[in-house]
């Protein structure tokens, strides 16, 4: 199990890097700003936990920005670790299906809690461009994570 966990975490890190690259590429192409949603989620969770993020003004904003990015990395690496454990247990989907499933899983692991916290709009109300801008980077994540898992463990358990 440890092997699957470690390989999955490494694959998730590769997938997270690819997701970030796709997201930043979209920001360049469409000249859009970074999403404030990760920072809002971290702020809300910290408040609810009774440990608000310290600082004021720019100092606090910078901490929230860093914590928001780190939370995305944690979700990506954690999702990859779970996928690695599943792969080690024998669940092997073809890359075309497994990559899509991994991307949708990572997207759900991010979007559903944020919608429940109220820091983002309800995905049911999203427009087609909203869905595309969220789905494409997550599919990139899924396929890179799946390909990395296959490359590290081509023959199975």
Secondary structure, DSSP 8 states (H G I E B T S, - for coil): -HHHHHHHHHHHHHHHHHHHHHHHHHHHHHT----SHHHHHHHHHHHHTT------HHHHHHHHHHHHHHHHHHHHHHHHHHHHHHHHTT----HHHHHHHHHHHHHHHHHHHHHHHTSS--GGG--HHHHHHHHHHHHHHHHHHHHHHHHH-TT--
